[in-house]
């Protein structure tokens, strides 16, 4: 058995798309297990650029089985739009399978998401308004409608009418907004059923058989550790578990099925939306990182907040995910600086700590304690061997290893597949 899980080790947007694409070329199966089309991976292949939201990145490789697991919040409309885009790019999507247990997003989920975010006013969370949270709410409330229900039209009709009636009452009484016509919603999802039924199956069986037969499986993470609904910077989090344990529940495997748990770390820090950000550089440094790193969301287009690398967060990600290694992404963005800083601890009320606080108010009080390193001030985008990196760049990598206690196994020095320094093969 050979399986590798890719985990975002910060607030998401770490460059997982490139790494996943790189490893997917060696995988027999690629699995998405949580989140929905509120996530986005951008992959550059030659002069072509692909953006994935729901779609597993293995679709770019012939013969790779691509699984959308039971833990995903599945938007049929968004999925079919993505299918159409990929078909126009001559990508074969016949290898996709969607688990029948995955819960579906409906128009009322998106409407509630939008209205709830507006009602928060200056305390908005910064959701993508794609209906992910309300979909998971129905799931936990045990009133959700699942992908497998598309295969039984009579049952689908009953469930949709029940849910639309309830949601219309909620929209009217709580949000003072118009509701939806249940017949139109039902007709739309009947059309989705016709397009989707060829992809729907029990993917937990496919995945179990693949692992049992020693196939190479890549578990593709979305978002990041600090967006985990339990372990992240709550309430500024997503509604699922983008930590390593999320793969187990979200795809139907046991925890002993994960051989390698690889944390993806951007060589600096970014986050989208509100919430404490100890190493944020709201200045010329942050702007320089944003511009060279093209730090704008692939799903929303929103500019990301930027700052120095946070070692406290990295250590936390190692601990809660059980990381066996790290990939350091977008390291070339730091080519421009004479001096580079890494946060090694926080100072709270005059005391120093290396533990990431669970309390958001405490996190807001944290002041970073920095280690200063000399910048390399040279273009590293053409380097393919670790030994050829400038000494200052290698010192930066070694500092990351020292702080986290785990090896840096890959380093990205540019957006293309071949701009990757591999120190250890992982799949």
C-alpha positions as CSV (number, residue, x, y, z in Angstrom):
1,X,0.0,0.0,0.0
2,X,1.3,3.5,-0.9
3,X,-0.8,6.5,0.1
4,X,0.1,10.1,0.5
5,X,-2.2,12.8,2.0
6,X,-1.6,16.4,1.1
7,X,-2.5,18.9,3.9
8,X,-2.5,22.6,3.8
9,X,-0.4,23.6,6.8
10,X,-1.5,27.2,7.1
11,X,-4.7,29.1,6.1
12,X,-5.0,27.4,2.8
13,X,-3.7,28.8,-0.6
14,X,-0.3,27.3,0.1
15,X,0.2,26.1,-3.5
16,X,-1.3,22.7,-3.0
17,X,-2.5,22.6,-6.6
18,X,0.9,22.4,-8.1
19,X,2.1,19.8,-5.6
20,X,-1.0,17.7,-6.1
21,X,-0.6,17.9,-9.8
22,X,3.0,16.9,-9.6
23,X,2.3,13.9,-7.4
24,X,-0.9,12.9,-9.3
25,X,1.2,12.0,-12.2
26,X,2.5,9.0,-10.2
27,X,-0.8,8.1,-8.6
28,X,-3.4,5.5,-9.6
29,X,-6.2,7.2,-7.6
30,X,-6.7,10.8,-6.5
31,X,-9.3,11.6,-3.8
32,X,-11.1,14.7,-2.6
33,X,-12.6,14.2,0.8
34,X,-13.9,17.5,2.2
35,X,-14.9,21.1,1.3
36,X,-16.6,22.0,-1.9
37,X,-16.2,24.5,-4.7
38,X,-15.3,27.1,-2.1
39,X,-11.7,25.8,-2.7
40,X,-9.6,26.3,-5.7
41,X,-6.4,24.8,-7.1
42,X,-4.5,26.4,-10.0
43,X,-2.3,24.1,-12.0
44,X,0.1,25.4,-14.8
45,X,1.1,22.8,-17.5
46,X,3.3,24.4,-20.1
47,X,1.3,27.4,-21.5
48,X,-2.0,26.0,-20.2
49,X,-3.6,27.0,-16.9
50,X,-6.2,24.8,-15.2
51,X,-8.3,25.9,-12.2
52,X,-10.0,23.1,-10.2
53,X,-12.7,23.6,-7.6
54,X,-14.6,20.3,-7.1
55,X,-12.6,18.3,-9.6
56,X,-9.7,16.1,-8.3
57,X,-6.5,17.2,-10.0
58,X,-5.8,13.6,-11.3
59,X,-8.1,14.3,-14.3
60,X,-5.1,15.7,-16.2
61,X,-3.5,12.2,-16.2
62,X,-4.8,9.4,-18.4
63,X,-6.0,6.4,-16.5
64,X,-6.1,7.9,-13.1
65,X,-9.3,7.2,-11.1
66,X,-10.6,10.5,-9.6
67,X,-12.9,10.2,-6.5
68,X,-15.1,12.9,-5.0
69,X,-15.6,11.4,-1.5
70,X,-18.6,11.3,0.8
71,X,-17.3,14.2,2.9
72,X,-17.5,16.7,0.0
73,X,-20.3,19.3,-0.2
74,X,-21.2,18.7,-3.8
75,X,-22.6,21.4,-6.0
76,X,-24.0,19.8,-9.2
77,X,-24.2,23.1,-11.0
78,X,-20.6,24.0,-10.2
79,X,-19.4,20.5,-11.1
80,X,-21.1,20.5,-14.5
81,X,-19.7,23.9,-15.3
82,X,-16.3,22.6,-14.5
83,X,-16.8,19.5,-16.6
84,X,-17.8,21.7,-19.5
85,X,-14.7,23.9,-19.1
86,X,-12.4,20.8,-18.9
87,X,-14.0,19.2,-22.0
88,X,-13.3,22.5,-23.9
89,X,-9.7,22.1,-22.8
90,X,-9.7,18.5,-24.2
91,X,-9.5,16.9,-20.7
92,X,-11.0,13.4,-20.3
93,X,-13.4,13.4,-17.4
94,X,-14.7,9.8,-17.8
95,X,-12.5,8.7,-14.8
96,X,-14.4,10.7,-12.2
97,X,-16.6,9.0,-9.6
98,X,-18.8,10.7,-7.0
99,X,-19.7,9.0,-3.8
100,X,-23.5,8.6,-3.4
101,X,-23.2,9.7,0.3
102,X,-21.9,13.2,-0.5
103,X,-24.4,15.9,0.4
104,X,-25.6,18.2,-2.3
105,X,-25.7,22.0,-2.3
106,X,-29.0,23.6,-3.4
107,X,-29.9,27.2,-4.4
108,X,-31.4,27.9,-0.9
109,X,-28.0,27.0,0.6
110,X,-26.3,29.7,-1.4
111,X,-29.0,32.2,-0.6
112,X,-28.9,31.5,3.1
113,X,-25.1,31.7,3.0
114,X,-25.2,35.1,1.4
115,X,-27.9,36.5,3.6
116,X,-26.3,35.2,6.8
117,X,-23.0,36.8,5.8
118,X,-24.7,40.1,5.1
119,X,-26.4,39.9,8.5
120,X,-23.1,39.7,10.3
121,X,-22.1,43.1,8.9
122,X,-18.7,44.1,10.3
123,X,-18.4,40.7,11.9
124,X,-18.6,38.8,8.6
125,X,-16.5,35.6,8.4
126,X,-15.6,36.0,4.8
127,X,-17.3,33.0,3.3
128,X,-17.3,32.4,-0.5
129,X,-21.1,32.4,-0.4
130,X,-21.1,29.1,-2.2
131,X,-23.5,27.5,0.3
132,X,-21.0,25.2,1.9
133,X,-21.8,26.0,5.5
134,X,-25.6,25.7,5.1
135,X,-25.2,22.4,3.3
136,X,-23.1,21.0,6.1
137,X,-25.7,22.3,8.6
138,X,-28.4,20.2,6.9
139,X,-26.1,17.3,7.0
140,X,-25.5,17.5,10.7
141,X,-29.2,18.2,11.3
142,X,-29.9,15.0,9.3
143,X,-32.1,16.7,6.8
144,X,-29.7,16.9,3.9
145,X,-30.2,15.6,0.4
146,X,-27.4,13.3,-0.9
147,X,-26.0,12.6,-4.3
148,X,-27.4,9.1,-4.3
149,X,-30.9,10.6,-4.0
150,X,-30.5,11.7,-7.7
151,X,-30.9,8.1,-8.6
152,X,-34.4,7.8,-7.2
153,X,-36.5,10.6,-8.7
154,X,-39.6,9.9,-6.6
155,X,-37.6,10.2,-3.4
156,X,-35.8,13.2,-4.8
157,X,-39.0,15.0,-5.4
158,X,-40.3,14.3,-1.9
159,X,-37.1,15.5,-0.3
160,X,-36.8,18.7,-2.4
161,X,-40.4,19.7,-1.7
162,X,-39.9,19.1,2.1
163,X,-36.7,21.1,2.2
164,X,-37.8,24.0,0.0
165,X,-40.9,24.4,2.1
166,X,-38.8,24.6,5.3
167,X,-36.2,26.9,3.8
168,X,-38.8,29.3,2.3
169,X,-40.2,29.7,5.8
170,X,-36.8,30.4,7.2
171,X,-36.0,32.9,4.4
172,X,-39.3,34.7,4.9
173,X,-39.4,34.9,8.7
174,X,-35.7,35.3,9.5
175,X,-34.2,37.0,6.5
176,X,-37.3,38.7,5.0
177,X,-36.4,37.3,1.6
178,X,-38.3,35.5,-1.1
179,X,-38.1,31.8,-1.3
180,X,-37.8,29.3,-4.2
181,X,-40.3,27.4,-6.4
182,X,-40.0,23.7,-5.4
183,X,-41.1,22.5,-8.8
184,X,-38.4,24.5,-10.5
185,X,-35.8,23.3,-8.1
186,X,-36.9,19.7,-8.7
187,X,-36.9,20.1,-12.5
188,X,-33.4,21.5,-12.4
189,X,-32.1,18.6,-10.2
190,X,-33.8,16.1,-12.5
191,X,-31.7,17.5,-15.3
192,X,-28.6,17.2,-13.1
193,X,-29.5,13.6,-12.4
194,X,-29.5,12.8,-16.1
195,X,-25.9,14.2,-16.5
196,X,-24.5,12.9,-13.3
197,X,-25.8,9.3,-12.9
198,X,-22.9,7.8,-14.8
199,X,-20.5,9.1,-12.2
200,X,-22.3,8.2,-9.0
201,X,-21.3,5.1,-7.1
202,X,-20.1,3.8,-3.7
203,X,-16.5,5.2,-3.9
204,X,-15.6,3.8,-0.5
205,X,-15.5,0.3,-2.1
206,X,-13.4,1.6,-5.0
207,X,-10.9,3.2,-2.6
208,X,-10.7,0.2,-0.3
209,X,-10.0,-2.1,-3.2
210,X,-7.3,0.2,-4.6
211,X,-5.6,0.3,-1.2
212,X,-5.9,-3.4,-0.8
213,X,-4.3,-4.0,-4.2
214,X,-1.4,-1.7,-3.4
215,X,-2.4,1.0,-5.8
216,X,-0.8,4.4,-5.3
217,X,-3.4,6.7,-3.8
218,X,-3.1,10.5,-3.4
219,X,-5.5,12.2,-0.9
220,X,-6.0,15.8,-2.2
221,X,-6.5,18.4,0.6
222,X,-8.5,21.6,0.2
223,X,-8.2,24.7,2.4
224,X,-5.7,24.4,5.3
225,X,-5.2,23.4,8.9
226,X,-6.1,26.8,10.4
227,X,-9.4,26.6,8.6
228,X,-10.5,23.4,10.3
229,X,-13.8,23.9,11.9
230,X,-12.5,22.4,15.2
231,X,-8.8,23.1,15.2
232,X,-8.7,26.3,13.2
233,X,-9.1,30.0,14.1
234,X,-12.8,29.6,14.9
235,X,-15.1,31.2,13.8
236,X,-12.9,32.3,10.9
237,X,-12.8,28.8,9.5
238,X,-14.4,26.6,6.9
239,X,-17.2,24.1,7.7
240,X,-15.3,20.9,7.3
241,X,-12.0,19.2,8.4
242,X,-9.1,20.0,6.2
243,X,-6.7,18.3,8.7
244,X,-5.4,14.7,8.1
245,X,-8.2,13.1,10.1
246,X,-10.7,14.6,7.7
247,X,-9.6,12.2,5.0
248,X,-10.6,9.2,7.0
249,X,-14.2,10.3,7.6
250,X,-14.5,12.1,4.3
251,X,-13.5,9.2,2.1
252,X,-14.3,6.1,4.2
253,X,-10.9,4.8,5.2
254,X,-9.2,3.9,8.4
255,X,-6.4,6.1,9.9
256,X,-3.8,3.4,9.3
257,X,-4.4,3.8,5.5
258,X,-2.3,7.0,5.4
259,X,1.3,6.2,4.9
260,X,2.6,9.7,4.3
261,X,1.1,12.9,5.5
262,X,2.7,15.8,3.7
263,X,2.2,19.4,4.9
264,X,2.2,22.1,2.3
265,X,3.8,25.3,3.6
266,X,4.1,28.5,1.7
267,X,7.5,30.0,2.2
268,X,5.7,33.0,3.7
269,X,2.2,33.4,5.2
270,X,-1.1,34.5,3.7
271,X,-4.7,34.4,4.7
272,X,-8.0,35.6,3.2
273,X,-10.7,37.3,5.2
274,X,-10.8,38.4,8.8
275,X,-9.2,37.1,11.9
276,X,-5.9,37.5,13.8
277,X,-2.7,37.1,11.7
278,X,0.4,37.5,13.9
279,X,3.0,37.8,11.2
280,X,1.0,40.0,8.8
281,X,2.9,42.7,7.0
282,X,0.4,45.4,6.2
283,X,3.2,47.5,4.5
284,X,5.5,47.5,1.6
285,X,6.9,44.1,2.4
286,X,3.4,42.5,2.4
287,X,2.6,44.3,-0.9
288,X,5.8,43.1,-2.5
289,X,5.0,39.5,-1.5
290,X,1.4,39.9,-2.8
291,X,2.5,41.2,-6.2
292,X,5.3,38.7,-6.9
293,X,3.3,35.8,-5.4
294,X,0.1,36.8,-7.3
295,X,-1.7,36.5,-4.0
296,X,-5.3,36.7,-5.2
297,X,-7.9,33.9,-4.5
298,X,-8.4,31.5,-7.3
299,X,-12.1,31.1,-6.2
300,X,-12.9,34.6,-5.2
301,X,-10.2,36.8,-6.7
302,X,-9.9,38.5,-3.3
303,X,-6.4,39.9,-2.4
304,X,-4.7,37.8,0.3
305,X,-3.2,39.3,3.4
306,X,0.6,38.6,3.4
307,X,3.3,38.3,6.0
308,X,6.4,36.4,7.1
309,X,6.5,32.6,7.7
310,X,5.1,31.6,11.0
311,X,6.9,28.8,12.7
312,X,4.4,28.5,15.6
313,X,1.7,27.7,13.0
314,X,4.0,25.2,11.3
315,X,4.7,23.4,14.6
316,X,0.9,23.3,15.3
317,X,0.2,21.8,11.9
318,X,2.9,19.1,12.5
319,X,1.3,18.2,15.8
320,X,-2.4,18.0,14.9
321,X,-1.9,16.4,11.5
322,X,1.0,14.0,12.3
323,X,3.0,15.4,9.4
324,X,5.8,13.2,8.1
325,X,7.2,15.9,5.9
326,X,6.9,19.4,4.4
327,X,6.9,20.8,1.0
328,X,8.0,24.4,0.8
329,X,6.1,26.3,-1.9
330,X,6.7,29.6,-3.7
331,X,10.2,30.0,-2.3
332,X,11.1,32.1,-5.3
333,X,8.8,34.9,-4.1
334,X,11.4,35.6,-1.4
335,X,14.2,36.2,-4.0
336,X,13.7,39.9,-3.7
337,X,14.5,40.5,0.0
338,X,17.8,41.5,1.6
339,X,16.6,40.1,4.9
340,X,13.9,37.5,5.6
341,X,12.3,36.8,8.9
342,X,10.7,33.6,10.4
343,X,8.5,33.8,13.5
344,X,9.8,31.3,16.0
345,X,7.5,32.1,19.0
346,X,4.8,34.4,20.3
347,X,4.9,36.9,23.1
348,X,1.7,37.1,25.1
349,X,1.5,39.4,28.1
350,X,5.2,39.5,28.5
351,X,5.7,35.7,28.3
352,X,7.0,33.8,25.3
353,X,5.3,30.6,24.0
354,X,5.8,28.3,21.0
355,X,2.3,26.9,21.4
356,X,-0.5,28.1,19.1
357,X,-3.4,29.4,21.3
358,X,-6.9,28.0,20.9
359,X,-8.4,31.2,22.1
360,X,-8.9,33.8,19.3
361,X,-8.6,36.8,21.7
362,X,-5.3,35.5,22.9
363,X,-4.1,35.0,19.3
364,X,-5.0,38.6,18.6
365,X,-2.7,39.7,21.5
366,X,0.3,37.6,20.2
367,X,3.3,39.5,19.0
368,X,5.7,37.5,16.8
369,X,9.3,36.8,17.9
370,X,11.4,36.7,14.8
371,X,14.6,35.0,13.7
372,X,16.3,37.1,11.0
373,X,18.0,35.4,8.1
374,X,20.0,36.9,5.2
375,X,18.2,36.9,1.9
376,X,19.8,35.3,-1.2
377,X,18.9,38.1,-3.6
378,X,19.2,36.0,-6.7
379,X,16.8,34.2,-9.1
380,X,16.3,30.6,-8.1
381,X,13.5,29.7,-10.6
382,X,15.9,27.7,-12.8
383,X,17.5,25.6,-10.1
384,X,16.5,21.9,-10.0
385,X,19.0,20.5,-7.5
386,X,19.0,21.3,-3.8
387,X,22.8,21.5,-3.8
388,X,22.7,24.3,-6.4
389,X,20.6,26.7,-4.2
390,X,22.4,29.7,-2.7
391,X,23.7,29.0,0.8
392,X,21.3,31.6,2.2
393,X,18.3,29.7,0.6
394,X,19.5,26.4,2.0
395,X,19.9,28.1,5.4
396,X,16.2,29.1,5.2
397,X,15.1,25.5,4.4
398,X,17.2,24.2,7.3
399,X,15.6,26.7,9.6
400,X,12.2,25.4,8.7
401,X,13.4,21.8,9.4
402,X,14.8,22.9,12.7
403,X,11.7,24.7,13.8
404,X,9.2,22.0,12.7
405,X,11.3,18.9,13.5
406,X,10.3,17.3,10.1
407,X,12.2,17.2,6.8
408,X,11.5,19.5,3.9
409,X,11.0,16.9,1.1
410,X,10.2,19.2,-1.8
411,X,10.8,22.8,-2.7
412,X,8.9,24.8,-5.3
413,X,10.8,27.5,-7.1
414,X,8.3,28.5,-9.7
415,X,4.7,27.7,-11.0
416,X,5.6,25.1,-13.6
417,X,5.8,21.3,-12.9
418,X,9.6,21.2,-13.7
419,X,10.3,24.1,-11.3
420,X,10.4,21.6,-8.4
421,X,13.3,20.4,-6.3
422,X,12.7,16.9,-5.1
423,X,14.7,15.8,-2.1
424,X,12.7,12.6,-1.4
425,X,10.2,10.8,-3.6
426,X,6.9,10.4,-1.8
427,X,4.6,8.3,-4.0
